[in-house]
Amino acid sequence: MMQKNKFKACLSCALLLGSFFSLSFLQAQTPRPANPESNPEVKEYPKNHPDVVDKKMAGLLQLIRFAYVEEVDMAPIVEKGVVTMLEELDPHSAYISAKDLQKMNEPLVGNFDGIGVSFQPNNDSIVIIEVIAGGPSSKVGLLAGDKIVTIDTMSATGKNANRDFVFKHLRGKKGTKVNVGIKRQGEPEILHFEIIRDKIPINSVNTYFMVDKENGYIMLTRFARTSVEEVRDALKDLKSQGMKNLILDLRGNSGGYLDVAVDLADEFLPKDELVVYMEGKAQPKEPFYATKNGFFTKGRVVVMVDEGSASASEILSGALQDWDRAIIVGRRTFGKGLVQRPFGLSDGSNVRLTIARYYTPSGRCIQKPYKDGMEAYYKDIMNRYRHGEMLNPDSINLPDSLRYQTAGGRVVYGGGGIMPDVFVAVDTQRASDYYMALRAKNLMNRFVLDRLDGQREQYLAEYPDFEHFYENFRMDEAFMQEFYDYAAEHGVPYTNFKKAQAGQFLQELIKAMQSDSALDKAVSYEDYMSRVLWAQDSMQSYLMEKARAEDARQKAYAAKSDKFLRAQLKAMFANNLYGAEYYYQVTKDVDDAFARALEVLKDRKLFDELGIR
């Protein structure tokens, strides 16, 4: 009995000591509140004072480390805390773990270490679509159409025939070796190649070409370290072919480096014209000017934008608009006017912290509001569809407080993206329910790959280059019937969509969008933009459904959607036979925005009326 009471006493003593330790610890970690009566020169710290906040956080971490009931791995707790803190600041400040940092930087740095092929998973195998000229795979003799069946000692078929597996095992440090087993049409045995990995470029100019004898086109997908050189090379090549005017396509370009945007604007603006300036609490106003007479300061320019054009895209298009150097064609851009700077942390991770806002030459900050919370911010583009902005610019509310003027006196607006000079509505008729179902199962590309399997040489013999293919490749009714049969065998019968225009597929898309929006779960700006594209496709189907009520429009829709489907198939053949840069040279023929941009580019009178130089 005495031992039991003694144990209780010791336990009470231990608890008391624990309480005393915690109290002492807390007192040591937080500033003592001052007593103004005893010492009138000492003021009490407010709750938001930096010392109070910092010591509170440090004190909590120490308490968990030393006083919690069991050992705790603090790393994931701190990481979650960092993510949550940054989410409270603005939509674009972000934390990037050490393991994800290189992957996140690759598109902007402009290269990665690998073997130099583009590939497509198809029917439980990995098909090589393109071998990059001069790259490691090209040097050892890999060919488009080859199937990768082994990587080192591992099978690359069946469940391993996916992008994650291939990226994980084909990429690696420059100079390291990887062995691949290749199944090649006409070869009875598996071919084995030892490939030494090297730097592989990531192009930011997807394609460029002459539209006609005087007008050129460049598609820029990101503002990376190599972008200026790529655009300059494209401009030189196009000018050598007789280009006098240019369409610069920034649709879907989510941005990149600010200095790259400045250098690209430099190619179109005379020396000493302001391109952009940025300013923040700890960032004094810093202007950026054109430093030389650029490569294309004369000649008409049209810049194509849409709701996916953001950040550096808005810097470039805003500068050219403010200086009356280009006509902007398309829809209101994303509205990202915040500048992030990377800061390295002790464990190799990275924080991209917003340090300033940027302003176009007229003084516009095009950052859209985010004070209503992240949910409202990320649903902004979806709301543009719902409010009708994607079909009619009159639905946009533009207050006078956001009104600015270009160098020539034209009215422009800030506070929510770059407003185009010439509006182009979303094309709601081309993406039919049938097309959406095909896309969901990747059936168009699978059909093309299967058709080329074993017939690639015959196609290339008949169409030795893209020009021959573009002019002569035809998809007659027999060809299309073969495709319809293929799609039906893989679960997408054409007759179902033809008979029931408001099919179950559309209803399921709308239901999913309403009940569990993909935008709600976006974890990064890049992830958000990919989910926006998903939502855009969904809304196109929904808006298209409303148009079907009119028989006349239905006939027009049927003809247009069929033309769009055929163009997509033809473009995928071009992509797989000649390279990705030829894909858009086919699909441009069914792109309403491109047609409108070309029409504007040829309209000398419109350029004169707007005062565009």
Buried (B, 14 or more C-beta within 10 A) or exposed (E): EEEEEEEEEEEEEEEEEEEEEEEEBBEEBBEEEBEEEEEEEEEEBEEEEEEBEEBBEEBEBBBEEEEEEEEEEEEEEEBEBBEEEBEEEBBBBBBBBEEEBEEBBBBBBBBBBBBBBBBBBBEEBBBBBBBBEEBBBBBBEBBBBBBBBBBEEEEBBEEBBBEEBBEEBBBBEBEEEBEBBBBBBEEEEEBEBEBEBBEBBBBBBBBBBBBEEBBBBBBBBBBBBBBBEBBBEBBEBBBEEEBEBBBBBBBBBBBBBBEBBBBBBBBBBBEEBBBBBBBBEEEEEEEBBBEEEBEBBEBBBBBBBBBBBBBBBBBBBBBBBBBBBBBBBBBBBBBBBBBBEEEEEEEEBBBBBBBBBBBBBBEBBBBBEBEEEBEEBBBBBBEBBEEBBBBEBEEBEBEEEBEBEBBEEBEBBBBBBBBBBBBBBBBBBBBBBBBBBBBEEBBBBBBBBBBBBEEBEEBBEEBEEBEEBBEEBEBEEEBBEBBBEBBBEBEBBBEBBEEEBEBEBBBEBBEEBEEEBBBEEBEBBEEBBEBBEBBBBBBBBBBBBEEBEEEEBBEEBBEBBBEBBBBBBBBBBBBBBBBBBBBBBBBBBBBBBBEBBBEBBBBEEBBEEBEBB
